[in-house]
């Protein structure tokens, strides 16, 4: 879904991104507001994470991309936890590389 938001931003003149509303879900954002569009494969604006997965870092953050697919001058990071395992998702500053 991050890459979907990135592609939408690259085809528009306003930022697109995902807003992590709480530890259990995120929403597609356009120009810093809830987008009219719904994420692919979804039936509502909110994408719930599986019950065993939580966002432990990044809650309340909007992970935006500009028209070049970049998050701007700062690398953005979200941490997901499932049981005792954690994974970081990073969006590299300037380039927009999602890792």
Jmol script that loads the backbone (N, CA, C; Angstrom):
load data "model"
ATOM      1  N   UNK A   1       0.813  -1.191   0.000  1.00  0.00           N
ATOM      2  CA  UNK A   1       0.000   0.000   0.000  1.00  0.00           C
ATOM      3  C   UNK A   1       0.860   1.261   0.000  1.00  0.00           C
ATOM      4  N   UNK A   2       2.051   1.183   0.617  1.00  0.00           N
ATOM      5  CA  UNK A   2       2.969   2.328   0.552  1.00  0.00           C
ATOM      6  C   UNK A   2       3.345   2.633  -0.888  1.00  0.00           C
ATOM      7  N   UNK A   3       3.653   1.615  -1.635  1.00  0.00           N
ATOM      8  CA  UNK A   3       4.032   1.843  -3.034  1.00  0.00           C
ATOM      9  C   UNK A   3       2.847   2.364  -3.856  1.00  0.00           C
ATOM     10  N   UNK A   4       1.651   1.931  -3.539  1.00  0.00           N
ATOM     11  CA  UNK A   4       0.459   2.449  -4.211  1.00  0.00           C
ATOM     12  C   UNK A   4       0.339   3.954  -3.965  1.00  0.00           C
ATOM     13  N   UNK A   5       0.493   4.376  -2.708  1.00  0.00           N
ATOM     14  CA  UNK A   5       0.432   5.804  -2.374  1.00  0.00           C
ATOM     15  C   UNK A   5       1.547   6.563  -3.087  1.00  0.00           C
ATOM     16  N   UNK A   6       2.721   5.956  -3.170  1.00  0.00           N
ATOM     17  CA  UNK A   6       3.845   6.594  -3.841  1.00  0.00           C
ATOM     18  C   UNK A   6       3.547   6.810  -5.329  1.00  0.00           C
ATOM     19  N   UNK A   7       3.001   5.802  -5.967  1.00  0.00           N
ATOM     20  CA  UNK A   7       2.655   5.914  -7.389  1.00  0.00           C
ATOM     21  C   UNK A   7       1.562   6.963  -7.596  1.00  0.00           C
ATOM     22  N   UNK A   8       0.557   6.984  -6.713  1.00  0.00           N
ATOM     23  CA  UNK A   8      -0.502   7.992  -6.824  1.00  0.00           C
ATOM     24  C   UNK A   8       0.105   9.395  -6.731  1.00  0.00           C
ATOM     25  N   UNK A   9       1.061   9.589  -5.816  1.00  0.00           N
ATOM     26  CA  UNK A   9       1.702  10.897  -5.649  1.00  0.00           C
ATOM     27  C   UNK A   9       2.490  11.284  -6.893  1.00  0.00           C
ATOM     28  N   UNK A  10       3.139  10.319  -7.499  1.00  0.00           N
ATOM     29  CA  UNK A  10       3.954  10.602  -8.685  1.00  0.00           C
ATOM     30  C   UNK A  10       3.103  10.938  -9.898  1.00  0.00           C
ATOM     31  N   UNK A  11       1.820  10.652  -9.827  1.00  0.00           N
ATOM     32  CA  UNK A  11       0.897  10.973 -10.921  1.00  0.00           C
ATOM     33  C   UNK A  11      -0.025  12.126 -10.555  1.00  0.00           C
ATOM     34  N   UNK A  12       0.357  12.914  -9.564  1.00  0.00           N
ATOM     35  CA  UNK A  12      -0.486  14.007  -9.083  1.00  0.00           C
ATOM     36  C   UNK A  12       0.404  15.184  -8.700  1.00  0.00           C
ATOM     37  N   UNK A  13      -0.204  16.281  -8.333  1.00  0.00           N
ATOM     38  CA  UNK A  13       0.553  17.463  -7.911  1.00  0.00           C
ATOM     39  C   UNK A  13       0.464  17.695  -6.409  1.00  0.00           C
ATOM     40  N   UNK A  14      -0.232  16.815  -5.699  1.00  0.00           N
ATOM     41  CA  UNK A  14      -0.358  16.924  -4.241  1.00  0.00           C
ATOM     42  C   UNK A  14       0.174  15.644  -3.605  1.00  0.00           C
ATOM     43  N   UNK A  15       0.593  15.705  -2.339  1.00  0.00           N
ATOM     44  CA  UNK A  15       1.119  14.509  -1.690  1.00  0.00           C
ATOM     45  C   UNK A  15       0.052  13.449  -1.430  1.00  0.00           C
ATOM     46  N   UNK A  16       0.483  12.206  -1.509  1.00  0.00           N
ATOM     47  CA  UNK A  16      -0.320  11.045  -1.150  1.00  0.00           C
ATOM     48  C   UNK A  16       0.468  10.251  -0.119  1.00  0.00           C
ATOM     49  N   UNK A  17      -0.229   9.538   0.750  1.00  0.00           N
ATOM     50  CA  UNK A  17       0.466   8.728   1.728  1.00  0.00           C
ATOM     51  C   UNK A  17      -0.476   7.869   2.528  1.00  0.00           C
ATOM     52  N   UNK A  18       0.086   7.243   3.551  1.00  0.00           N
ATOM     53  CA  UNK A  18      -0.692   6.433   4.474  1.00  0.00           C
ATOM     54  C   UNK A  18      -0.592   7.064   5.852  1.00  0.00           C
ATOM     55  N   UNK A  19      -1.716   7.221   6.507  1.00  0.00           N
ATOM     56  CA  UNK A  19      -1.766   7.749   7.868  1.00  0.00           C
ATOM     57  C   UNK A  19      -1.995   6.587   8.820  1.00  0.00           C
ATOM     58  N   UNK A  20      -1.084   6.409   9.764  1.00  0.00           N
ATOM     59  CA  UNK A  20      -1.221   5.366  10.777  1.00  0.00           C
ATOM     60  C   UNK A  20      -2.076   5.957  11.888  1.00  0.00           C
ATOM     61  N   UNK A  21      -3.342   5.635  11.867  1.00  0.00           N
ATOM     62  CA  UNK A  21      -4.305   6.213  12.808  1.00  0.00           C
ATOM     63  C   UNK A  21      -4.108   5.706  14.227  1.00  0.00           C
ATOM     64  N   UNK A  22      -3.851   4.416  14.345  1.00  0.00           N
ATOM     65  CA  UNK A  22      -3.656   3.799  15.654  1.00  0.00           C
ATOM     66  C   UNK A  22      -2.743   2.596  15.461  1.00  0.00           C
ATOM     67  N   UNK A  23      -2.532   1.829  16.491  1.00  0.00           N
ATOM     68  CA  UNK A  23      -1.606   0.696  16.420  1.00  0.00           C
ATOM     69  C   UNK A  23      -2.130  -0.458  15.571  1.00  0.00           C
ATOM     70  N   UNK A  24      -3.380  -0.351  15.095  1.00  0.00           N
ATOM     71  CA  UNK A  24      -3.995  -1.477  14.405  1.00  0.00           C
ATOM     72  C   UNK A  24      -4.509  -1.186  13.001  1.00  0.00           C
ATOM     73  N   UNK A  25      -4.279   0.032  12.477  1.00  0.00           N
ATOM     74  CA  UNK A  25      -4.826   0.341  11.154  1.00  0.00           C
ATOM     75  C   UNK A  25      -4.141   1.553  10.524  1.00  0.00           C
ATOM     76  N   UNK A  26      -4.382   1.695   9.211  1.00  0.00           N
ATOM     77  CA  UNK A  26      -3.928   2.892   8.499  1.00  0.00           C
ATOM     78  C   UNK A  26      -4.943   3.246   7.417  1.00  0.00           C
ATOM     79  N   UNK A  27      -4.830   4.495   6.930  1.00  0.00           N
ATOM     80  CA  UNK A  27      -5.783   5.044   5.965  1.00  0.00           C
ATOM     81  C   UNK A  27      -5.019   5.717   4.832  1.00  0.00           C
ATOM     82  N   UNK A  28      -5.517   5.612   3.603  1.00  0.00           N
ATOM     83  CA  UNK A  28      -4.944   6.322   2.463  1.00  0.00           C
ATOM     84  C   UNK A  28      -5.266   7.804   2.582  1.00  0.00           C
ATOM     85  N   UNK A  29      -4.229   8.645   2.472  1.00  0.00           N
ATOM     86  CA  UNK A  29      -4.390  10.089   2.559  1.00  0.00           C
ATOM     87  C   UNK A  29      -3.994  10.750   1.245  1.00  0.00           C
ATOM     88  N   UNK A  30      -4.689  11.819   0.911  1.00  0.00           N
ATOM     89  CA  UNK A  30      -4.362  12.647  -0.242  1.00  0.00           C
ATOM     90  C   UNK A  30      -4.362  14.089   0.238  1.00  0.00           C
ATOM     91  N   UNK A  31      -3.260  14.773   0.029  1.00  0.00           N
ATOM     92  CA  UNK A  31      -3.140  16.179   0.413  1.00  0.00           C
ATOM     93  C   UNK A  31      -3.494  16.381   1.896  1.00  0.00           C
ATOM     94  N   UNK A  32      -3.006  15.458   2.730  1.00  0.00           N
ATOM     95  CA  UNK A  32      -3.153  15.508   4.191  1.00  0.00           C
ATOM     96  C   UNK A  32      -4.594  15.400   4.690  1.00  0.00           C
ATOM     97  N   UNK A  33      -5.424  14.711   3.941  1.00  0.00           N
ATOM     98  CA  UNK A  33      -6.796  14.415   4.355  1.00  0.00           C
ATOM     99  C   UNK A  33      -7.149  13.023   3.837  1.00  0.00           C
ATOM    100  N   UNK A  34      -8.164  12.422   4.412  1.00  0.00           N
ATOM    101  CA  UNK A  34      -8.576  11.097   3.949  1.00  0.00           C
ATOM    102  C   UNK A  34      -8.932  11.164   2.472  1.00  0.00           C
ATOM    103  N   UNK A  35      -8.333  10.270   1.698  1.00  0.00           N
ATOM    104  CA  UNK A  35      -8.568  10.246   0.249  1.00  0.00           C
ATOM    105  C   UNK A  35      -9.953   9.690  -0.062  1.00  0.00           C
ATOM    106  N   UNK A  36     -10.517  10.142  -1.163  1.00  0.00           N
ATOM    107  CA  UNK A  36     -11.782   9.586  -1.646  1.00  0.00           C
ATOM    108  C   UNK A  36     -11.525   8.164  -2.148  1.00  0.00           C
ATOM    109  N   UNK A  37     -10.371   7.947  -2.750  1.00  0.00           N
ATOM    110  CA  UNK A  37      -9.995   6.630  -3.264  1.00  0.00           C
ATOM    111  C   UNK A  37      -9.874   5.624  -2.117  1.00  0.00           C
ATOM    112  N   UNK A  38     -10.107   4.376  -2.430  1.00  0.00           N
ATOM    113  CA  UNK A  38      -9.943   3.286  -1.470  1.00  0.00           C
ATOM    114  C   UNK A  38      -8.763   2.443  -1.938  1.00  0.00           C
ATOM    115  N   UNK A  39      -7.970   1.970  -1.007  1.00  0.00           N
ATOM    116  CA  UNK A  39      -6.812   1.155  -1.352  1.00  0.00           C
ATOM    117  C   UNK A  39      -7.227  -0.088  -2.134  1.00  0.00           C
ATOM    118  N   UNK A  40      -6.374  -0.549  -3.039  1.00  0.00           N
ATOM    119  CA  UNK A  40      -6.693  -1.761  -3.808  1.00  0.00           C
ATOM    120  C   UNK A  40      -7.000  -2.946  -2.896  1.00  0.00           C
ATOM    121  N   UNK A  41      -8.057  -3.656  -3.216  1.00  0.00           N
ATOM    122  CA  UNK A  41      -8.428  -4.840  -2.454  1.00  0.00           C
ATOM    123  C   UNK A  41      -9.188  -4.552  -1.170  1.00  0.00           C
ATOM    124  N   UNK A  42      -9.497  -3.291  -0.919  1.00  0.00           N
ATOM    125  CA  UNK A  42     -10.196  -2.909   0.306  1.00  0.00           C
ATOM    126  C   UNK A  42     -11.632  -2.487  -0.014  1.00  0.00           C
ATOM    127  N   UNK A  43     -12.491  -2.499   0.997  1.00  0.00           N
ATOM    128  CA  UNK A  43     -13.874  -2.054   0.813  1.00  0.00           C
ATOM    129  C   UNK A  43     -14.184  -0.808   1.628  1.00  0.00           C
ATOM    130  N   UNK A  44     -13.237  -0.391   2.493  1.00  0.00           N
ATOM    131  CA  UNK A  44     -13.400   0.829   3.280  1.00  0.00           C
ATOM    132  C   UNK A  44     -12.095   1.613   3.226  1.00  0.00           C
ATOM    133  N   UNK A  45     -12.106   2.820   3.764  1.00  0.00           N
ATOM    134  CA  UNK A  45     -10.903   3.652   3.778  1.00  0.00           C
ATOM    135  C   UNK A  45      -9.854   3.163   4.765  1.00  0.00           C
ATOM    136  N   UNK A  46     -10.267   2.452   5.783  1.00  0.00           N
ATOM    137  CA  UNK A  46      -9.348   1.990   6.810  1.00  0.00           C
ATOM    138  C   UNK A  46      -8.892   0.568   6.518  1.00  0.00           C
ATOM    139  N   UNK A  47      -7.582   0.359   6.546  1.00  0.00           N
ATOM    140  CA  UNK A  47      -7.037  -0.989   6.385  1.00  0.00           C
ATOM    141  C   UNK A  47      -6.653  -1.510   7.766  1.00  0.00           C
ATOM    142  N   UNK A  48      -7.382  -2.507   8.268  1.00  0.00           N
ATOM    143  CA  UNK A  48      -7.022  -3.069   9.570  1.00  0.00           C
ATOM    144  C   UNK A  48      -5.844  -4.032   9.415  1.00  0.00           C
ATOM    145  N   UNK A  49      -4.918  -3.972  10.345  1.00  0.00           N
ATOM    146  CA  UNK A  49      -3.821  -4.929  10.359  1.00  0.00           C
ATOM    147  C   UNK A  49      -4.329  -6.248  10.938  1.00  0.00           C
ATOM    148  N   UNK A  50      -3.652  -7.355  10.633  1.00  0.00           N
ATOM    149  CA  UNK A  50      -4.048  -8.615  11.259  1.00  0.00           C
ATOM    150  C   UNK A  50      -4.024  -8.470  12.785  1.00  0.00           C
ATOM    151  N   UNK A  51      -4.862  -9.206  13.467  1.00  0.00           N
ATOM    152  CA  UNK A  51      -5.009  -9.075  14.923  1.00  0.00           C
ATOM    153  C   UNK A  51      -3.702  -9.262  15.678  1.00  0.00           C
ATOM    154  N   UNK A  52      -2.782 -10.021  15.128  1.00  0.00           N
ATOM    155  CA  UNK A  52      -1.522 -10.288  15.832  1.00  0.00           C
ATOM    156  C   UNK A  52      -0.426  -9.273  15.530  1.00  0.00           C
ATOM    157  N   UNK A  53      -0.696  -8.304  14.629  1.00  0.00           N
ATOM    158  CA  UNK A  53       0.312  -7.310  14.237  1.00  0.00           C
ATOM    159  C   UNK A  53      -0.085  -5.948  14.772  1.00  0.00           C
ATOM    160  N   UNK A  54       0.886  -5.234  15.362  1.00  0.00           N
ATOM    161  CA  UNK A  54       0.639  -3.875  15.836  1.00  0.00           C
ATOM    162  C   UNK A  54       1.761  -2.949  15.376  1.00  0.00           C
ATOM    163  N   UNK A  55       1.412  -1.685  15.205  1.00  0.00           N
ATOM    164  CA  UNK A  55       2.406  -0.658  14.917  1.00  0.00           C
ATOM    165  C   UNK A  55       2.906  -0.166  16.266  1.00  0.00           C
ATOM    166  N   UNK A  56       4.208  -0.328  16.518  1.00  0.00           N
ATOM    167  CA  UNK A  56       4.762   0.085  17.803  1.00  0.00           C
ATOM    168  C   UNK A  56       5.575   1.369  17.695  1.00  0.00           C
ATOM    169  N   UNK A  57       5.799   1.845  16.477  1.00  0.00           N
ATOM    170  CA  UNK A  57       6.468   3.129  16.266  1.00  0.00           C
ATOM    171  C   UNK A  57       5.955   3.706  14.954  1.00  0.00           C
ATOM    172  N   UNK A  58       5.434   4.909  15.011  1.00  0.00           N
ATOM    173  CA  UNK A  58       4.889   5.543  13.819  1.00  0.00           C
ATOM    174  C   UNK A  58       3.412   5.860  13.929  1.00  0.00           C
ATOM    175  N   UNK A  59       2.782   5.515  15.052  1.00  0.00           N
ATOM    176  CA  UNK A  59       1.364   5.820  15.241  1.00  0.00           C
ATOM    177  C   UNK A  59       1.181   7.339  15.240  1.00  0.00           C
ATOM    178  N   UNK A  60       0.169   7.799  14.526  1.00  0.00           N
ATOM    179  CA  UNK A  60      -0.100   9.231  14.432  1.00  0.00           C
ATOM    180  C   UNK A  60       0.679   9.917  13.332  1.00  0.00           C
ATOM    181  N   UNK A  61       1.445   9.152  12.555  1.00  0.00           N
ATOM    182  CA  UNK A  61       2.275   9.699  11.493  1.00  0.00           C
ATOM    183  C   UNK A  61       1.612   9.482  10.141  1.00  0.00           C
ATOM    184  N   UNK A  62       1.734  10.481   9.260  1.00  0.00           N
ATOM    185  CA  UNK A  62       1.331  10.313   7.867  1.00  0.00           C
ATOM    186  C   UNK A  62       2.603  10.139   7.053  1.00  0.00           C
ATOM    187  N   UNK A  63       2.721   9.012   6.400  1.00  0.00           N
ATOM    188  CA  UNK A  63       3.875   8.708   5.569  1.00  0.00           C
ATOM    189  C   UNK A  63       3.562   9.181   4.151  1.00  0.00           C
ATOM    190  N   UNK A  64       3.909  10.448   3.867  1.00  0.00           N
ATOM    191  CA  UNK A  64       3.582  11.101   2.603  1.00  0.00           C
ATOM    192  C   UNK A  64       4.695  10.970   1.573  1.00  0.00           C
ATOM    193  N   UNK A  65       4.276  10.996   0.307  1.00  0.00           N
ATOM    194  CA  UNK A  65       5.185  11.062  -0.828  1.00  0.00           C
ATOM    195  C   UNK A  65       4.828  12.291  -1.650  1.00  0.00           C
ATOM    196  N   UNK A  66       5.831  12.944  -2.245  1.00  0.00           N
ATOM    197  CA  UNK A  66       5.574  14.079  -3.122  1.00  0.00           C
ATOM    198  C   UNK A  66       5.516  13.608  -4.578  1.00  0.00           C
ATOM    199  N   UNK A  67       5.455  14.555  -5.501  1.00  0.00           N
ATOM    200  CA  UNK A  67       5.298  14.209  -6.921  1.00  0.00           C
ATOM    201  C   UNK A  67       6.504  13.480  -7.508  1.00  0.00           C
ATOM    202  N   UNK A  68       7.628  13.424  -6.796  1.00  0.00           N
ATOM    203  CA  UNK A  68       8.806  12.672  -7.229  1.00  0.00           C
ATOM    204  C   UNK A  68       8.904  11.326  -6.520  1.00  0.00           C
ATOM    205  N   UNK A  69       7.906  10.997  -5.698  1.00  0.00           N
ATOM    206  CA  UNK A  69       7.921   9.744  -4.966  1.00  0.00           C
ATOM    207  C   UNK A  69       8.793   9.776  -3.731  1.00  0.00           C
ATOM    208  N   UNK A  70       9.159  10.960  -3.302  1.00  0.00           N
ATOM    209  CA  UNK A  70      10.045  11.143  -2.154  1.00  0.00           C
ATOM    210  C   UNK A  70       9.254  11.517  -0.902  1.00  0.00           C
ATOM    211  N   UNK A  71       9.738  11.078   0.279  1.00  0.00           N
ATOM    212  CA  UNK A  71       9.104  11.527   1.517  1.00  0.00           C
ATOM    213  C   UNK A  71       9.627  12.881   1.980  1.00  0.00           C
ATOM    214  N   UNK A  72      10.584  13.440   1.231  1.00  0.00           N
ATOM    215  CA  UNK A  72      11.198  14.710   1.616  1.00  0.00           C
ATOM    216  C   UNK A  72      12.596  14.496   2.158  1.00  0.00           C
ATOM    217  N   UNK A  73      13.036  15.395   3.027  1.00  0.00           N
ATOM    218  CA  UNK A  73      14.421  15.393   3.509  1.00  0.00           C
ATOM    219  C   UNK A  73      14.668  14.478   4.705  1.00  0.00           C
ATOM    220  N   UNK A  74      13.644  13.786   5.181  1.00  0.00           N
ATOM    221  CA  UNK A  74      13.777  12.935   6.362  1.00  0.00           C
ATOM    222  C   UNK A  74      13.398  11.497   6.034  1.00  0.00           C
ATOM    223  N   UNK A  75      14.209  10.539   6.478  1.00  0.00           N
ATOM    224  CA  UNK A  75      13.850   9.129   6.355  1.00  0.00           C
ATOM    225  C   UNK A  75      12.744   8.828   7.365  1.00  0.00           C
ATOM    226  N   UNK A  76      11.686   8.187   6.910  1.00  0.00           N
ATOM    227  CA  UNK A  76      10.554   7.839   7.774  1.00  0.00           C
ATOM    228  C   UNK A  76      10.605   6.361   8.113  1.00  0.00           C
ATOM    229  N   UNK A  77      10.290   6.035   9.359  1.00  0.00           N
ATOM    230  CA  UNK A  77      10.339   4.640   9.792  1.00  0.00           C
ATOM    231  C   UNK A  77       9.084   4.266  10.573  1.00  0.00           C
ATOM    232  N   UNK A  78       8.599   3.073  10.293  1.00  0.00           N
ATOM    233  CA  UNK A  78       7.470   2.494  11.014  1.00  0.00           C
ATOM    234  C   UNK A  78       7.938   1.138  11.548  1.00  0.00           C
ATOM    235  N   UNK A  79       7.621   0.841  12.802  1.00  0.00           N
ATOM    236  CA  UNK A  79       7.989  -0.453  13.375  1.00  0.00           C
ATOM    237  C   UNK A  79       6.723  -1.269  13.606  1.00  0.00           C
ATOM    238  N   UNK A  80       6.745  -2.500  13.117  1.00  0.00           N
ATOM    239  CA  UNK A  80       5.635  -3.437  13.294  1.00  0.00           C
ATOM    240  C   UNK A  80       6.083  -4.554  14.222  1.00  0.00           C
ATOM    241  N   UNK A  81       5.181  -4.991  15.090  1.00  0.00           N
ATOM    242  CA  UNK A  81       5.480  -6.067  16.024  1.00  0.00           C
ATOM    243  C   UNK A  81       4.442  -7.168  15.881  1.00  0.00           C
ATOM    244  N   UNK A  82       4.929  -8.386  15.879  1.00  0.00           N
ATOM    245  CA  UNK A  82       4.067  -9.564  15.884  1.00  0.00           C
ATOM    246  C   UNK A  82       4.677 -10.537  16.888  1.00  0.00           C
ATOM    247  N   UNK A  83       4.036 -10.650  18.043  1.00  0.00           N
ATOM    248  CA  UNK A  83       4.586 -11.484  19.113  1.00  0.00           C
ATOM    249  C   UNK A  83       5.915 -10.916  19.575  1.00  0.00           C
ATOM    250  N   UNK A  84       6.972 -11.721  19.479  1.00  0.00           N
ATOM    251  CA  UNK A  84       8.300 -11.260  19.887  1.00  0.00           C
ATOM    252  C   UNK A  84       9.129 -10.759  18.712  1.00  0.00           C
ATOM    253  N   UNK A  85       8.575 -10.794  17.505  1.00  0.00           N
ATOM    254  CA  UNK A  85       9.294 -10.338  16.307  1.00  0.00           C
ATOM    255  C   UNK A  85       8.946  -8.901  15.983  1.00  0.00           C
ATOM    256  N   UNK A  86       9.942  -8.141  15.559  1.00  0.00           N
ATOM    257  CA  UNK A  86       9.710  -6.776  15.097  1.00  0.00           C
ATOM    258  C   UNK A  86      10.327  -6.592  13.721  1.00  0.00           C
ATOM    259  N   UNK A  87       9.714  -5.734  12.935  1.00  0.00           N
ATOM    260  CA  UNK A  87      10.224  -5.381  11.610  1.00  0.00           C
ATOM    261  C   UNK A  87      10.087  -3.887  11.431  1.00  0.00           C
ATOM    262  N   UNK A  88      11.089  -3.284  10.817  1.00  0.00           N
ATOM    263  CA  UNK A  88      11.039  -1.865  10.496  1.00  0.00           C
ATOM    264  C   UNK A  88      10.791  -1.691   9.015  1.00  0.00           C
ATOM    265  N   UNK A  89       9.937  -0.746   8.684  1.00  0.00           N
ATOM    266  CA  UNK A  89       9.739  -0.329   7.303  1.00  0.00           C
ATOM    267  C   UNK A  89      10.274   1.089   7.220  1.00  0.00           C
ATOM    268  N   UNK A  90      11.261   1.297   6.347  1.00  0.00           N
ATOM    269  CA  UNK A  90      11.861   2.620   6.191  1.00  0.00           C
ATOM    270  C   UNK A  90      11.586   3.163   4.808  1.00  0.00           C
ATOM    271  N   UNK A  91      11.310   4.447   4.747  1.00  0.00           N
ATOM    272  CA  UNK A  91      11.172   5.154   3.478  1.00  0.00           C
ATOM    273  C   UNK A  91      12.325   6.158   3.457  1.00  0.00           C
ATOM    274  N   UNK A  92      13.286   5.902   2.584  1.00  0.00           N
ATOM    275  CA  UNK A  92      14.520   6.668   2.563  1.00  0.00           C
ATOM    276  C   UNK A  92      14.296   8.093   2.061  1.00  0.00           C
ATOM    277  N   UNK A  93      14.864   9.028   2.823  1.00  0.00           N
ATOM    278  CA  UNK A  93      14.750  10.448   2.473  1.00  0.00           C
ATOM    279  C   UNK A  93      15.203  10.675   1.037  1.00  0.00           C
ATOM    280  N   UNK A  94      14.641  11.655   0.436  1.00  0.00           N
ATOM    281  CA  UNK A  94      14.949  12.091  -0.943  1.00  0.00           C
ATOM    282  C   UNK A  94      14.594  11.070  -2.024  1.00  0.00           C
ATOM    283  N   UNK A  95      15.005   9.816  -1.876  1.00  0.00           N
ATOM    284  CA  UNK A  95      14.795   8.836  -2.945  1.00  0.00           C
ATOM    285  C   UNK A  95      13.432   8.175  -2.908  1.00  0.00           C
ATOM    286  N   UNK A  96      12.843   8.014  -1.710  1.00  0.00           N
ATOM    287  CA  UNK A  96      11.565   7.320  -1.577  1.00  0.00           C
ATOM    288  C   UNK A  96      11.696   5.812  -1.601  1.00  0.00           C
ATOM    289  N   UNK A  97      12.932   5.300  -1.531  1.00  0.00           N
ATOM    290  CA  UNK A  97      13.148   3.855  -1.501  1.00  0.00           C
ATOM    291  C   UNK A  97      12.475   3.266  -0.276  1.00  0.00           C
ATOM    292  N   UNK A  98      11.622   2.260  -0.486  1.00  0.00           N
ATOM    293  CA  UNK A  98      10.908   1.605   0.614  1.00  0.00           C
ATOM    294  C   UNK A  98      11.633   0.300   0.920  1.00  0.00           C
ATOM    295  N   UNK A  99      12.051   0.173   2.170  1.00  0.00           N
ATOM    296  CA  UNK A  99      12.808  -1.017   2.579  1.00  0.00           C
ATOM    297  C   UNK A  99      12.225  -1.558   3.867  1.00  0.00           C
TER     298      UNK A  99
END
end "model"
wireframe off; spacefill off
backbone 0.3
color backbone group
